[in-house]
């Protein structure tokens, strides 16, 4: 039984494609579940982050905010200090997050801080925890979390710090970068532990285990090491 949902985004032809509509239905279901007292966290990375903004805003507010193959520190906002996402971070790591290039960015689109704050739906649903500056100088929202709901989004890729090694890409691999990745994954796992969902029996649980699937090596034609195909 699912205790949390992660959305890494979907490559598609527009907001009416099947992937986007499926994620939209999932997001609505999670809102309804949490409203009913069923704790159900959601995490969006990169295009998943972008998709969350489209679904909440009710329109596509994405513009060109290219930050391609670059690691950057975060410009944390005042709300980050009291956020759920960063509350367990040691002070020295939180400080390093603002000074060292710990977040890998590989995107061409995003939501500017100005547009985000001008949209009432986004502004009221999410707290902006950090911003960054794109190649063209525009300031985009890079980290957010739901005010009322356990929904989280990062425009950057925390997973690459520990698991991706292609030398063509600027994946951060410092001690602090690895700690950042580990703390965020632990955070979301702990959010999932707050869920009361469970499998009806051991047989159903075994059928859902990732160990039933074999990862495929894809580094010879992508920037990633492995992928699962279902």
NORFENBEL-V817115 format. One record per run of one state. SS is the DSSP state (helix for helix, strand for strand, loop for the rest). FROM is the first residue (numbers start at 1). LEN is the number of residues. If there is no record, write none. Layout:
# NORFENBEL-V817115
ss=[SS SS]
from=[FROM FROM]
len=[LEN LEN]
This chain:
# NORFENBEL-V817115
ss=[loop strand loop helix loop strand loop helix loop strand loop strand loop helix loop helix loop strand loop strand helix loop helix strand loop strand loop strand loop strand loop helix loop helix loop helix loop helix loop strand loop strand loop]
from=[1 4 8 18 36 41 46 47 58 63 73 75 77 78 83 91 100 103 111 112 113 119 120 126 134 139 147 151 155 157 158 160 164 175 194 202 209 210 213 216 218 226 228]
len=[3 4 10 18 5 5 1 11 5 10 2 2 1 5 8 9 3 8 1 1 6 1 6 8 5 8 4 4 2 1 2 4 11 19 8 7 1 3 3 2 8 2 3]
